[in-house]
Amino acid sequence: MTDNERAVKIVETLHGNYPQADCTLDFEHTWQLLIAAILAAQCTDARVNIITADLFVNYPDLISFATATQEEMEQAIKSCGLFRNKARAIIACCQVLLDKYDGEVPQDMDSLLELPGIGRKIANLILGDSYGIPAVVVDTHCARITRLLGLTSHKEPPKIEQDLMRLLPEKWWISWGHLMVAHGREICKARQPVCNICPVALLCSYAVGTADGAAGK
């Protein structure tokens, strides 16, 4: 079985196990997803959703974010890690969206990467989950599990992204990141992967290697 065939088999199997796997950040508008994604850096999506439940009521549009003071925004998101830097990035990002893009979040990678606080992970999230443009989101779950599966040997997210784009059909690019999050929370946990109940164990380099090592003892 080639790596391409194995990658497809893995994603199809995991999709069967996690059919509801989707973006775990709550949003109604693209600009809300952008802000939520900025907040999610080094913070759980669950915590971000608690914060944005009030945040998007108190700041209902881009103008309200763009005109907020640094101190106001810090207070609004202070339960989130790195809140000072995030407050600065959110305000600046919303100002650019209004000044340069007439309040619309751009739909291309280069323009997204020019926005304050936006890197490839967030840009790919916006492209995939808001605009339906095939893109691979490489977060900590994705990077860790993709390496364990043996589908990449890289640690750098852009290189992992390139490997996955090469191995997976475009139709699975968006789903892959969501499936990695679901699988990472349920079975392939960072501290101790539960390989004995993993549906893709026989397709996983780590699980097969662990089993072989145990059998050889």
ROGU-839853 format. One record per residue: residue in three letters; y, z, x of N, C-alpha, C in turn. Coordinates in steps of 0.001 Angstrom, whole numbers, plus 500000, padded with zeros to 6 digits. Atoms other than C-alpha are relative to their C-alpha. Layout:
residues N
AlaYZXYZXYZX
...
This chain:
residues 217
Met498804500000500843500000500000500000501248500000500879
Thr498763500059499227503382498989501411500956501098499553
Asp499004498994500387506364501354501394500720499590498724
Asn499355500469501234507970499184498705499129500301498783
Glu500922499734501108504886499464496497499891501492499737
Arg500115498546500144504650503189497158501261500570499349
Ala498740499524500582508335503732496327500053499715498507
Val500007500368501416507940501889493030499023500880499228
Lys500986499144500665504810503856492164500528501419499840
Ile499427498651500066506605507120492952501035500095498892
Val498927499919500993509644506345490815499452499822498586
Glu500593500177501328507501505137487904499261501263499559
Thr500728498770500328505343508258488070500965501120499645
Leu499033498933500266508309510621488258500767499748498712
His499315500313501259510025508807485416499138500418498814
Gly500900499552501053506948509525483321499996501504499841
Asn499968498539500030507169513199484240501343500556499560
Tyr498644499541500346510932513502483779500746498889499252
Pro499388501125500727511848510933481102501458500246499606
Gln498625499676500386515086512756480283500915500209501195
Ala499183499791498803516324512929483884501267499159499930
Asp498712500683500131520013512068483824501036500797500776
Cys498916499278499333523352513135485236500097501412499437
Thr499973498604500450523549516930485095501413500565499920
Leu498602499586500179527350517071485022500466499564498610
Asp499508500308501340528996517216481583501321499239500082
Phe498748500761500025531669514587480909500002499067498801
Glu499835500986501057533027512305478215500676498741500520
His499248501119499439535325510109480292499712499878501497
Thr500286500236498588534950508565483728500831500905500895
Trp499159499154499156537871510517485134499506501453499991
Gln500568498652500049536194513739483983498796500114500932
Leu501134499988499072533033512827485892500495500050501441
Leu499419500004498655535187512161488947500424501410500405
Ile499538498642499718536765515622488750498814500953500116
Ala501178499141499953533443517329488001499237499804501304
Ala500714500290498759531884515592491009500706500607501205
Ile499247499346498928534667516851493283499693501496500005
Leu500290498569500108534030520363492015498577500328500431
Ala501418499732499752530278520005492566499630500117501475
Ala500302499874498573530522519909496358499744501466500339
Gln500413498647499643528668523006497604500120500978498822
Cys499971499178501220528514524293494024498958499422499049
Thr501017500499500918525806524061491389500631499264498827
Asp499503500723501168526212521619488519500151500936498806
Ala499910499041501104525578524507486124501321500749500049
Arg498720499293499848528581526392487506501161499063499699
Val498935500972500265530708523240487407500159499775498507
Asn499926500225501444529839522690483748500657501171499273
Ile499323498829500574530973526231482947501502499882500221
Ile498580500123499659534277525584484715500661498892499184
Thr499369501140500672534916522172483160500044500151498487
Ala499955499782501455534176523403479637501392500458499574
Asp498627499556500276537563525167479731501022499078500655
Leu499050500808499234539206522970482345500432498752499243
Phe499668501247500682539017519781480279500681500233498652
Val499224499652501194540447521598477275501440500307500404
Asn498662499616499533543382523054479204500736498863500688
Tyr499426501183499349543923519801481116499322498776499390
Pro500713501004500794543043517102478576500142498549500464
Asp499832501380499543544199514025480507500420499982501464
Leu499665500148498589545021512665483933501406500509500310
Ile498615499567499765548727513409483554500066501512500184
Ser499963498537499893548085517112483037499434500471501337
Phe500533499658498678545993517211486222500989499603501093
Ala499111500527498966548437515101488226501288500813500137
Thr498744499232499976551407517292487298499778501497500179
Ala500281498574499785549661520628487803500421500411501403
Thr499676499496498676550781522791490687498708500398500713
Gln501160499583499212548419523703493495499512501368499534
Glu500363498639500405548506527343492395499317500011498638
Glu500605500068501332547728526489488765498560499486500071
Met501329500593499920544767524327489692499027500937500715
Glu500857499036499312543420526915492116499514501076499050
Gln500378498976500968543436529516489358499001499462498990
Ala500869500595501015541723527121486959498579499782500508
Ile501332500307499457538819526423489331499554501027501043
Lys500225499042498916538760529574491452498575500542500072
Ser501388499532499946535171530451490505499085498990500686
Cys500751501040499303534095527318492357500286500101501498
Gly499807499946498558533566527313496125500986498956500489
Leu499024500908499387536212525679498328501091499588499010
Phe499111500364501104538575525822495361501380499527500449
Arg498674500439499536541753525398497412499992498522500376
Asn500105501410499608540659522118498980499717499109498797
Lys500336500794501182539209520922495688501207499843499079
Ala498798500085500834542407521725493795500952498947500555
Arg499124500972499351544396519703496312499480498579499795
Ala500588501327500150541980516772496115500092499495498564
Ile499955500397501415541876516759492304501397499541499612
Ile498621500358500343545655516704491939500377498666500641
Ala499651501226499279546080514007494585499250498797499438
Cys500818501086500545543246511912493164500563499511498670
Cys499460500366501313544697511977489660501359499315500130
Gln498708500652499757548143511056490994499804498551500430
Val500284501367499555546689507999492758499483499153498846
Leu500531500748501142544765506965489642501124499553499071
Leu498869500344500866548001507035487637500951499011500670
Asp499007500823499297550246505473490263499475498613500359
Lys500535501253499470547924502753491552499082499259499038
Tyr501009500627500847545330502132488844500281500161498503
Asp499608499855501414547229502788485593499085500935499230
Gly500824499001500659544980505754484844498549499611499832
Glu501391500446500093541734503793485150499279500275501323
Val500802499785498793539007504797487593499443498663500438
Pro500467501321499546538233501722489724498484499881499989
Gln501429500272500120534837500073489536499410499348501244
Asp500552500537498760534345499060493166500022501075501076
Met500187498979498972533221501069496172501228500188500875
Asp498874499887499071536154500290498454501171500749499379
Ser498882499327500678538761501392495917499681501467499740
Leu500395498614500250536825504536495019500100500836501268
Leu499981499256498735536539505538498671501414500271500494
Glu498608499759499629540322505339499006500612501175499244
Leu499480498893500793540765508080496406499804501321500746
Pro500133498687499341541410511609497757498777500762499501
Gly501152499173500355538263513745497840498746499245499627
Ile501135500810500437535892510839497157499274499386501194
Gly500849500611498991533013509918499471498970499112499329
Arg500981500938500538530043507610499033499156500611498885
Lys500840499377501026528016510130497011500689499959498644
Ile499268499999501263530697510515494352500255498575499524
Ala499740501393500376531561506820494424498767499377499356
Asn501236500530500579527933505891493789499689500628498650
Leu500196499325501281527738508480491011500845499346498915
Ile499105500644500958530732506901489286499502498602499651
Leu500470501368500238529425503369489711498758500001499109
Gly501256499998500744525972504240488381500083500638498635
Asp500087499229501245526478506883485726501124499714499020
Ser498927500310500931529765505733484288500085498510499694
Tyr499836501440500178529763501981484831498685499227499962
Gly501281500674500053526054501203484991499781498991501110
Ile500144500885498846526445499432488331498948500602500930
Pro501066499442499158523271499863490444500538500634501280
Ala499531499261498833523952502509493095499075501189500209
Val500897498900499658521938505184494896500820501210500428
Val499309498756499653523323508736494940499087500815500912
Val500784499210499051522088510601498011500631501381500135
Asp499556498614499871522627514330497510498961500755500818
Thr500925499219499167520753517185499195498563499880499505
His501352500173500550517762516879496831499427498652500426
Cys500452501348499689517527513140497373499665499847501476
Ala500214500141498558517864513318501144498738500733500437
Arg501143499180499586515301516101501526498683499417499507
Ile501263500456500578512649514729499174499645498594500479
Thr500273501343499505513013511130500303499398500043501401
Arg500598499838498668512281512277503856498571500538499894
Leu501348499455500163509291514355502717499022498929499515
Leu500849501059500522507934511371500828499640498977501073
Gly500246500959498931508119509374504038500639498649499753
Leu499305501249500312510473506747502625501224499783500873
Thr498931500127499015513096507396505292499740500989501116
Ser500075499065498875513265509002508692501398500493500362
His498601499688499691517046509366508585500461501290499338
Lys499356498828500584519187512418507911501379499647499438
Glu498667500397500444522479510577507380499919499323498632
Pro500065500574501351523073509834503656500197498489499930
Pro499852501457500106524385506269504193498754499238500437
Lys501212500667499537521231505345506119498849500195499019
Ile501015499758501032518995506972503504500262499082498804
Glu499615500895501095520900505030500852499539498572500279
Gln500403501357499642520245501785502708498484499836499940
Asp501464500063500064516535502559503048499518499895498563
Leu500417500007501404516219503257499324500372498697499304
Met499597501280500579518147500125498398499055498879500436
Arg500940500992499495515715498141500531498625500146499340
Leu501338499736500509512608499795499076499878499888498486
Leu500064499928501461513484500082495389500653498797499331
Pro499302501001500811514267497391492805501304500598499467
Glu498692499522500452517880497640491637499917500829498718
Lys500075499307501292516792498825488189499686501486500155
Trp500340498603499769515632502112489732501020500731500874
Trp499060499358499081518620502807491998500680501208499357
Ile499284498902500666520505504948489481499037501141499684
Ser500963498983500415517402506763488251499496500842501162
Trp500614499294498876516164507704491709500682501339500270
Gly499278498757499718518878510291492331499743501065498949
His500245499045501077518367511919488936498575500552500062
Leu501396499564499896514611512030489415499802500959501174
Met500098499104498848515035513649492838500529501391499656
Val499451498703500421517190516399491307498994500723499110
Ala500963499389500921514684517026488516498758500469500746
His501213499662499254511715517001490880500270501129500993
Gly499643498951499049513516519170493409500150501363499357
Arg499836498730500717514225521822490813498681500510499429
Glu501233499600500678510816521804489169498826500229500946
Ile501217499958499184508225521184491880500273499938501501
Cys499769500184498567509476519949495244501194500850500438
Lys498919499062499732511566523042495870500257500127501502
Ala499608499998498594513469523419499112499251501054500803
Arg500640498919499245511930526737500124498495499828500097
Gln501460500149499989508360525906499159499574498942498991
Pro500491501024500917507258522576497674498620500380499441
Val501274499655500637504424523113495171499147498740499946
Cys500685501286499861502320520204496388498736499913499138
Asn501280500044500726499143521212494526500157499576498539
Ile499788500461501378500720520363491153500940498792499938
Cys499046501108499938502925517488492308499347498702499536
Pro500591501234500517502291514233490394499993498848501003
Val499964501076499006503128512135493461499468500471501356
Ala500509499427498744501314514252496069499222498985500827
Leu500813500974499268498908511464496985500822498845500562
Leu499103501044499515501873509157497584501022500548500990
Cys498995499297499201503799511699499664499486500294501407
Ser500416499783498607503605511792503463499872501483500322
Tyr500035498556499725504366515514503558498776500643499350
Ala501123499383500704501792516490500929498667499570500584
Val501255500484499427499069514302502398499789500589501383
Gly500108499414498677499831515574505886499643501457499958
Thr500311498579500164499735519171504717498546500199499601
Ala501393499903500444496419518626502959499033499669501135
Asp500845500385498873494938516894505999499927501114501048
Gly499953498905499035496102519740508215499161501178499545
Ala500768498875500543494564522332505918498499499697500055
Ala501412500372499990491301520385505731499428500051501408
Gly500467500012498631491129520240509485499835501371500621
Lys500089498640499470491319523987509916498571500532499889
